């Protein structure tokens, strides 16, 4: 597919690399594109130093035969105008980043008039992601598939867990919960497990199942945490506003600590059901005065990564049971790991996941449509959701008889509204929707790619 990306911020750069890796022809337009060494030195990318709101610049990028324009410039208004201009010049589909909370509800009403195929709000997506993590105590990460019918969570195995030193085969015999462990992180290595894989304390396991089965599994594994009911948020960002609204609607008590007085007044008006405190989160005395030790979760959502990490490390030392940190620079991942912070969220990664899902669905083959993609923070593996149409070489053959590539796992199948986790005697049939887990070294774009 031919794609134009307008804007070379964190999201634009990360997204460009992901889309190029998928085999798309990507052109980036930005007045400062040449300042990014990764863009200039990437031979698979085209870049134009120019203003994407200039019709001549878009024409230079061959907008008339472009499949998709993704506008992620620094202002919502620019992104809206760029999308309108792109459609006028012949771009088939457009995606615009819309960050302003006041615009979010209106944009959905005006998408058709604006020529928008999708409006993305990374802050809202990040808040939803965090709310999903908090809805399952002890979860480090969570997402859903089959339109929310099954969930995937990441959780760390403790010394006291029933799973410690247990093989996958033994687990499947002892646990009555209908779940699949689709990946296991062991230090810096992530593996797609086999029956003889041994789970150890300190491993992070990724478990797929229906919500009730996941809770049943967590009880069996002795990994059920205390329910999240009191949440402290550091920083009054837009993510904080979205998140606080979601959490208060879920019945949780939310306290936000923000240093700027004017912003505190705005937060108080936006969030009548949350407690807003004017103060510096770096002040440990303030945190103790606000009873940080009585909270179930601490979430650091300030604009500076280093501040988020330091505040989270302190919260972890209190200790607050569950600590979530937002970081924008992925090169800080190693530091965060050593800090033993429970969960990391990166807004541009979350937004990129959503866009890549959409692009993959647009460019699907006749055999299968990739409806969804989920890359995990360490990017050691991904989960793919395929709609099997026709022509798949493995149709109606037992999975145990298929020559499936190493480190590829068929996790779940949806057939005629029924979801099941397949065993060796099960088959993939036409019109099935299939979830596949693959490691970082596999380039799976079509379901045929899972076969040797």
N, C-alpha and C positions, 0 to 999 in steps of 0.2 A: 504494500500500500504506500501511497505517496502522502506524506504528512508534513505540515508546516507547524512549527512551535514558535509562537511569538513571546519572547521573554526568556532570559537566561539566568533566572534566580535559581535557588536550590531545587525547586520543583521542576523547572524547565530542563536543567542539566541532568538531573537524575532520570527524568522521564525520557529524555532523548536517548540516553544509554540503554534503557530498558527496551525501547521501541526498536532501536538499531539491532539489539541482540535478537529480537524476534524477526529480523529480516526485512524491516520496513525501510523505505527511502525517506530519510528525515532531513528537513531543512530548518535551521534555526535563524530567526530574525531578531536582532537586538542591536541597539546602537553601541553597546559595550561588549559585543560577542567576542571580539578579539582579545579581551582581557582574560578570558578563560582559556588556560593552556590545554585543558582536557578537550575542549571543543575544537580549538585550532589544530591540535595534533591528532585528532580522531579522523582517520582517512575515510571512515564510513559515514561521516556526517558532512552535510553542506551547511555553510553559514553565510549569512549576509549581514554586513554592518549597515544597519539602516533602521528607519522608523516603520514599524508594522502598521501604523495608521496612515501611511502614505500609499496611495493606490499603486503608484509606479513601483514601489518596493515589493508589494505583494505580487504584482505582475512579473517582476524579475524572478520571483520564486515559483513562477508557473502556476499561479493560483487557479487558473481556468481548468487545469486537469488534476487538481489536488483532491484527494479523497477526504482529508480531514484537516481542519485548522484548529489547533489548541492554543488558546490565548491565556497566558499566565503572567502578564505584565504586572507592574506594581500597583495599579489602580483598577478598581472594578469598572469604572466608567470607560477606561481604555479597552478593557477586555470585551465589554459589550459593543463598543464602537468597532473594534477590530473584527468581531464576529459578523456584525452587520455588513461591513465592507467586504469581508471574505465571501459571504453568500452572494453579494451583488456582483462579485467578480468571477463567480462560477464554482467556488468551493462547495463540495457536495454536503459535508457535515461540519458542524462547529461545536467546540467545547470551550466554555469560558469559566475562569475562576472568579467566583463572587464571594468575597469575604465578609462584607458589611452585614451585620445581623439584621439591620432594618431592611436590606434588600432581599434577604433570603426567601421570605414568604412571597414577595411580589414577583420575583424572577420566575418562579414556577408557573405563575399565571400568565406570564408574558413570553414564555419560551418560544412558542410558535411565531408570535409577532416579531421577535428578535432574531428568528432564524437559528435558534440554539437547539442542538441535539441533546446537550447535557450541560447543566451548571454544577460546578463542584465547589464545595466550601470545605477546605482542609481543616479549618478550626472546628466546624460542626462534626465532620467525620471523625476527628480525633476525640472529641468529647463523647461521641457515641461509642467509640472503641473503648475508651476508659470506663464508661458506664457498663459496658458488657463485661469487662474484667471484674469490676466490683460486684457484679450480680452473682458471681460464683466465688465464694471465699477461697483464698489461697491460689486462685488462678493467676498465672503470669501473663497469659495472652488468651484471646478467645475470638472466634469468628463462627460463621454459620454457612451452611450450604443447603441445597434443595429448597431455596426460598425460606430459610429459617427453620426447616423441619429437623435438621440434625446440626449438632454443634461440634466444634473442635476446640479443645482447651489445652493449654500447656501448664504443667504443674511440676514442681520440684519434689523429688522423692526424699523423704527424711529417714534418718537412722531408725526411727520408731515405726516406720511404715511396714505393713505386711508385705509389700512388694520387694523390700530389700533382699537381695540375693535370690530372687525368684525368676525363673525362666518364663518366657512368653507362653510356652506350651502348658506349664503348670498353672499359670494365671488363668488361661482359658478354661481349664478344668475346674478350678476352685471358685472362680467368681461367676455368679449368676447374672451379672450385669452384661447386657448385650452391647459391648463396646469393642473398638479396635484401637490398638496402639499403633499408630502409623509412622511414628518417628521417635527416636531416642537420641538426645544430646548427651554425649559423654565428654565433658571438657570441651575441647575445640572441635571434636568430631561429632558429626550427626549421621546416624545410620537409619536406613529403612530396615526394621527388625525382622528376623526370622524366628521360627519356633524355638530355636536353641539360644536366642539372645537372652543374656542375664541382665536383669535390672539391678542397679546398685544405688545406694544412698548417694545423693548429689546429682544423679541423673535428672535431666528434664525430659519428661515424657509428654507426647502429644496424643491426646485421647479423643476419639471421635465416637459420637453416639447421640441418641435422643437425650434431652435434658434430664429426664427422670433416671435413665440408665447411667448417665454420668454421675449424678448424685449417689446412686446406689454403688457405683464403682468406687467413688471417693470414700464412702463409708467402709467398704470392704478393705480398701487400701490404708485405712486410718489416716487419711489426708484431708478430712473435713475440717475447715477452719471456722473460726467464729464469724457469725454473720456480720457483714459491714453495715453498721447503723450510724456511726459518727465519723464524718469525713472532714479533715482539715485541708484547705487548699491554699497554697502559697502563690500569690499573684492574682491580680484582677483582670486578666486578659479576656479576650473574646471566648477563648476555649473555656475559661472559668465560668463565664456567664452561661454558655450552652450547657456545660456539665452540671452546674448547680441547679439549673431548671430541671434537668433530667433526674438528678438524685433526689431533690425535694419531692418531685412527683412520685418517686419510688418509696417515699416515706422516710428517707434518711435525713439526719441532722447535718447541716453543712455550715462550716465556718470558713470564711475567706479572710486572709490577712493581706492587706494592700497598703503600700507606703504612701501613695499619692492621695492627698485629701480630696481633691476634686473627683478623682476616679472612685473613691469610696462612696461619695454622694451619688454618683451615677449607678454604682452597683446596688446601693440601697433602694433606688427607684426601680431598677430592673428586677431585683431579687428580693421581694418582700418576705419570702419564707426562709431566707438564709441570714446568718449572722455575719455582719461585715465589721472587721476590726481594722482601724487605721494604725499601722505599725510596721516596723522593719523585721522581716523574718530572720535576718541575721542576728537579731538580739535574742540570745538564748533565754534570758530572764523573761522576756515577753512571752516566749513560747511556753515556758513553764507556768506563767501567770494565766495563760489561756488553756492550761491543762492538756498540753499535747500528749502527755502520758496516758490520758483517758480515751484517746481517739483510736479507732480501728484502722484508719488509713490516712496517710499523708501524701498529698499529690502536689508536686512542684511544677508550676506552669509559668514561670517567669521567662522573659525574653532572652536572658543570658544563660547559656548552657552550664558554664562553670558554677554559677550561683545555684542553679537547680541541683547540680551534683552535690555541692557542699551542704546545702539545706537538707537534701535527702539523706546524706551520710549521717548528719546529726540526728534526724528523725529515726533512722535505723538504730542508732546507738541508745535511744531513750529507754526501751525500744518501742517504736510503733510497729504493730504486727505486719502491716502491708504498706510498702512505699513505692510510689509510681513517679517516674521522672520523665519530663519532656526534654529531648535534645534535638537540635537541628543539624549538628555536624556529626556525620556517621563515623568520622575518625576518632571520636571519643568513646566508641563502644567498649574498647578494652578497659578504659579507666572505670567506666560504669560497672563492668563485670567485677572488677577487683573491689569495688565499693560495696558489693553484695546487695545492690538495690534490686528490689523484687521484679519490677517491670519497667521497660523503656518504651516510650512512644515517640515516633518521629513523624510529624504531620505530612511532610512531603512524600514519605514512603507510603503512608496510608492513602493519600490522594492518588499517588501513582498507581497503586494496586487497582483502584477503581477504574482509572483511565485505561490501563492495560487490559483489564477485563473487557471493556467496551471495544477496544481496538481489535482484540482477538476475535470477538464475536462478529465484528464487521468483516474480517478477512477469513472467515471459516471456509473450509473446503466443502465439497459435496458430501464427504463421508461423515464428518462430525463437526459440531460447532463447539468451540471452547467458550462456555458460558461464564466461567469464573476462573480467577487465579488468585492465590494467596501466597505471597512470599513472606517468610518469617524474618524477624529482625536480623538474624545473623546470616540470612540468605543461604543457608546450608541446604534447604530443601523447599519445595513448593507443593501446594495442593492444586490440582486442576479438576475442573468439572466439565465433562463432555456430554453432548447430546449425540448419541450414535444414530446416524441416519441410514446410510447404505454403503456397501462396498468395503466395510471393515473386514480384513482378512481373517480375523479371529471370531467372526459371528458363529454362534451355535456350536462352539467347541468348548469342551470342559476346560476350565482355567488350568487345571493340573496338566493338560495336554498342550497348552499353548507355550511357545518359546518366548516368554516374557523376559525383557531385559533385566539384568541385575540391578538391584536398588530401585525397582519400580513395584509398587504395591497397589492392587485394586482394592480400594478401601470400602466402597459402598456402591450399591446399584439401586436406582429408582425405576420401578417397572409397574405401569398401570396403577399409580398412586401408592404402591407398596414399596417400602424401603427395607432392604436387607443387606447384611454384611456377608459377602460371598465366601464360600469354602471351595476346595479344589474341584468338587463335582458341579459347581454352578457354572453357568455360561453367560456371556454377554450377547444380548439379542438386539435386533433392529428396534429403534425408538427408545431404547434404554437411556437413562441419564446415569453417567458413571463418574465416580470420584476416584482420582488417581493421585498417589503420593510419589514424588520422584526426588532424587537427590540433586545437588547443585550442578552436577556434571552432565545431566541429561538435558537435551534440547527437544522437549516434547511440544510440538505444535498441533499435532493431529493424533487421534487415538491409534492410528496405524503405527505411530512412532514408538509405541510401548513394546512392539515386537522386534525380535532380533532379525 
